[in-house]
């Protein structure tokens, strides 16, 4: 694959940036260098290899959802300045 001016203009439009002509030339050279370095990977046999979304396996680290008893309202509200109907009473912040 060759990184030509049309590809740079397309990438520029997709990323919604506006480059100067010198920046376009620099980006073209840098991206062409990346493509050249990645070229040997095209020779690899990937037949039967499943596509990956992430290089490392992702594991859900959340615990099982289980019903557990809550603390008693009296204990939770012990240090409340004001309480009403088992709820904290606070100053109104929105009219």
HUUR-V790710 format. One record per helix or strand of 3 or more residues. SS is the DSSP state (2 for helix, 1 for strand). FROM is the first residue (numbers start at 1). LEN is the number of residues. If there is no record, write none. Layout:
# HUUR-V790710
SS_FROM_LEN + SS_FROM_LEN
This chain:
# HUUR-V790710
2_5_10 + 2_21_23 + 2_73_4
